[in-house]
Amino acid sequence: MTDQPDQAYREYVTDRQHMFRRLAYLLCQDWHSADDLVQNTMVKLYLRWERVAAATDRDAYARTVLVRVFLSERRTSWARRVVLVDAGQDTTAVSDPDPAAAVAVRAALAALPPRQRAVIVLRFYSDLSVDQTADALNCSAGTVKSQTSRALAALRRALPDEEPAQHHRGVPR
């Protein structure tokens, strides 16, 4: 690479590293693994920077690479390991109105299978459409919908009810 593409890459990574680190944390549920994931993603982006620079939406391209690296790492047996939680480490990016609820949500999210976790993070954290999520995960829109449904059902089971009156399709239960 010449200096100009290197400079464009450095600027892009500098501007976006925090966004990708937060996304990686939501996928990995561990800051150290998230940092490794972001680093692996940035290496892949560097190696393909000419293609990335020509993309109409660099963030979508990079997000797709990040999610695919995450899922690829989870498919290998050596990547399946126990993550110990450091109780002294603050994992909240912003101040939560209810820290106990935030911990419960993170624990429920961490319990989801990697693909369902990726769908939830892309759909609701990154605010991607079904089609954009399908593109990022290299699957069909129907798969995204079914994975979203299963993941939301698992999250509902794992999280306590907050409202006494639950509604189902607009009708109180």
C-alpha positions as CSV (number, residue, x, y, z in Angstrom):
1,M,0.0,0.0,0.0
2,T,1.1,3.5,-0.6
3,D,1.0,6.2,2.0
4,Q,-2.3,7.6,0.9
5,P,-4.3,4.3,1.4
6,D,-2.4,3.7,4.6
7,Q,-3.5,7.1,5.9
8,A,-7.1,6.5,4.9
9,Y,-7.0,3.2,6.7
10,R,-5.5,4.7,9.8
11,E,-8.1,7.5,9.8
12,Y,-10.9,5.0,9.4
13,V,-9.7,2.7,12.2
14,T,-9.1,5.7,14.5
15,D,-12.6,7.1,13.9
16,R,-14.4,3.8,14.3
17,Q,-12.4,1.7,16.7
18,H,-14.6,2.5,19.7
19,M,-17.8,1.7,17.8
20,F,-16.4,-1.7,16.7
21,R,-15.0,-2.4,20.2
22,R,-18.5,-1.9,21.7
23,L,-20.1,-4.1,19.0
24,A,-17.4,-6.8,19.6
25,Y,-18.0,-6.7,23.4
26,L,-21.7,-7.3,22.9
27,L,-20.9,-10.3,20.8
28,C,-18.1,-11.7,23.0
29,Q,-19.3,-10.6,26.4
30,D,-15.6,-10.1,27.4
31,W,-13.5,-7.0,26.8
32,H,-10.3,-9.0,26.1
33,S,-11.9,-11.2,23.6
34,A,-13.6,-8.1,22.1
35,D,-10.2,-6.5,21.7
36,D,-8.8,-9.6,20.0
37,L,-11.9,-9.7,17.7
38,V,-11.5,-6.1,16.7
39,Q,-7.8,-6.6,16.1
40,N,-8.4,-9.6,13.9
41,T,-11.1,-7.7,12.0
42,M,-8.8,-4.7,11.5
43,V,-6.1,-6.9,10.1
44,K,-8.5,-8.4,7.6
45,L,-9.7,-4.9,6.6
46,Y,-6.1,-3.8,6.1
47,L,-5.3,-6.7,3.8
48,R,-8.4,-5.8,1.7
49,W,-8.4,-2.1,2.2
50,E,-8.7,-1.3,-1.5
51,R,-12.0,-3.3,-1.6
52,V,-13.1,-1.7,1.6
53,A,-12.3,1.8,0.5
54,A,-14.3,1.2,-2.7
55,A,-17.4,0.0,-0.8
56,T,-20.4,2.2,-0.7
57,D,-20.8,1.6,3.1
58,R,-17.5,1.0,4.8
59,D,-19.1,0.5,8.2
60,A,-21.4,-2.2,6.8
61,Y,-18.5,-4.0,5.2
62,A,-16.4,-3.8,8.3
63,R,-19.3,-4.9,10.5
64,T,-19.9,-7.9,8.3
65,V,-16.2,-8.8,8.6
66,L,-16.3,-8.5,12.4
67,V,-19.4,-10.6,12.7
68,R,-18.1,-13.3,10.4
69,V,-14.7,-13.4,12.2
70,F,-16.7,-13.8,15.5
71,L,-18.8,-16.6,14.2
72,S,-15.8,-18.3,12.6
73,E,-13.9,-18.2,15.8
74,R,-16.8,-19.7,17.7
75,R,-17.0,-22.6,15.3
76,T,-13.6,-23.9,16.1
77,S,-13.3,-26.2,19.1
78,W,-10.3,-24.4,20.6
79,A,-12.3,-21.2,20.9
80,R,-14.8,-22.8,23.3
81,R,-13.5,-21.8,26.7
82,V,-14.8,-20.7,30.0
83,V,-14.6,-16.9,30.6
84,L,-14.1,-15.9,34.1
85,V,-15.8,-12.6,35.1
86,D,-13.7,-10.0,37.0
87,A,-16.2,-8.6,39.5
88,G,-14.1,-5.5,39.9
89,Q,-14.2,-4.6,36.2
90,D,-16.8,-2.1,35.1
91,T,-18.3,-3.4,31.9
92,T,-20.9,-0.7,31.4
93,A,-20.3,1.7,28.6
94,V,-22.8,4.3,29.9
95,S,-24.5,4.8,33.2
96,D,-27.4,2.4,33.5
97,P,-30.5,3.5,35.4
98,D,-30.8,0.0,36.8
99,P,-27.4,-1.8,37.1
100,A,-29.0,-5.0,38.2
101,A,-31.2,-5.1,35.0
102,A,-28.2,-4.3,32.9
103,V,-26.2,-7.2,34.4
104,A,-29.2,-9.5,33.9
105,V,-29.5,-8.5,30.2
106,R,-25.8,-9.0,29.6
107,A,-26.0,-12.5,31.3
108,A,-29.0,-13.5,29.2
109,L,-27.3,-12.2,26.0
110,A,-24.2,-14.2,26.9
111,A,-26.2,-17.3,27.3
112,L,-27.5,-17.2,23.7
113,P,-25.8,-19.3,21.1
114,P,-23.3,-17.1,19.1
115,R,-25.4,-16.9,15.9
116,Q,-28.5,-15.8,17.9
117,R,-26.4,-13.3,19.9
118,A,-25.1,-11.9,16.6
119,V,-28.6,-11.5,15.2
120,I,-29.8,-9.7,18.3
121,V,-26.8,-7.4,18.5
122,L,-27.0,-6.5,14.8
123,R,-30.8,-6.0,14.8
124,F,-31.2,-4.1,18.0
125,Y,-27.9,-2.6,19.0
126,S,-26.6,-1.8,15.5
127,D,-30.2,-1.1,14.3
128,L,-29.8,-3.1,11.1
129,S,-32.8,-4.2,9.0
130,V,-33.5,-7.9,8.5
131,D,-32.0,-7.7,5.0
132,Q,-28.9,-5.9,6.3
133,T,-28.4,-8.4,9.0
134,A,-28.9,-11.3,6.5
135,D,-26.1,-9.7,4.4
136,A,-23.8,-9.4,7.4
137,L,-24.4,-13.0,8.4
138,N,-24.5,-14.4,4.9
139,C,-27.8,-16.0,5.4
140,S,-31.4,-15.6,4.3
141,A,-33.9,-13.0,5.7
142,G,-36.0,-15.9,6.9
143,T,-33.1,-17.3,8.9
144,V,-32.6,-13.9,10.5
145,K,-36.3,-13.7,11.4
146,S,-36.3,-17.2,12.9
147,Q,-33.1,-16.7,14.8
148,T,-34.4,-13.3,16.1
149,S,-37.7,-15.0,17.2
150,R,-35.8,-17.8,19.0
151,A,-33.3,-15.4,20.6
152,L,-36.1,-13.1,21.8
153,A,-38.0,-16.0,23.3
154,A,-34.9,-17.2,25.1
155,L,-34.3,-13.6,26.4
156,R,-37.9,-13.4,27.6
157,R,-37.6,-16.7,29.5
158,A,-34.3,-15.6,31.0
159,L,-35.3,-12.1,32.1
160,P,-37.9,-11.4,34.8
161,D,-41.1,-9.8,33.9
162,E,-41.0,-6.0,34.5
163,E,-44.7,-5.3,34.0
164,P,-47.5,-7.1,35.8
165,A,-49.8,-7.0,32.8
166,Q,-48.2,-8.6,29.7
167,H,-49.7,-7.9,26.3
168,H,-49.8,-10.4,23.4
169,R,-50.4,-8.8,20.0
170,G,-52.1,-5.9,21.6
171,V,-54.4,-8.0,23.8
172,P,-53.7,-8.1,27.6
173,R,-53.1,-11.6,28.9
